[in-house]
Amino acid sequence: MAAEKHLICRADALVDGADGVRFTVPGAGYLSGPAFVVRYGGKVYAYLNRCAHVPVELDWMEGKFFDLTHHLLMCAVHGAHYDPRNGRCVMGPCKGASLHALAVMEQDGFVYLLHETDRAPG
């Protein structure tokens, strides 16, 4: 498998503990579809946009992933709260479960999804 970089957004679009940016993971199957990226503690984190309790999107308005404290990600439907650093549910109906993390990198002022492909190298 080879990894491809897919542009998500400009790095300055992500402010610590503020709105996230929605994007779509390319491909088919479980690991594709709606996703989001946020900045927390100076780092970028990305997850599939699916609550670990019931697979609904977390944000109540586009990009609104953090709770009122700006320290936890929150599912607007079920109230589950997740640690933005690892996606682990720390409060709510799915406590102990986790969001599905996606590999991202910040480079030259942009944020990229690192996406595995089935293409043979070369």
MOVENNOR-V307526 format. One record per run of one state. SS is the DSSP state (alpha for helix, beta for strand, coil for the rest). FROM is the first residue (numbers start at 1). LEN is the number of residues. Records with the same first field share a line. If there is no record, write none. Layout:
SS = FROM-LEN ; FROM-LEN
This chain:
coil = 1-1 ; 14-7 ; 26-7 ; 41-2 ; 49-17 ; 67-5 ; 75-6 ; 84-4 ; 92-6 ; 99-2 ; 103-1 ; 108-2 ; 118-5
beta = 2-9 ; 21-5 ; 33-8 ; 43-6 ; 66-1 ; 72-3 ; 81-3 ; 88-4 ; 98-1 ; 101-2 ; 104-4 ; 110-8
alpha = 11-3
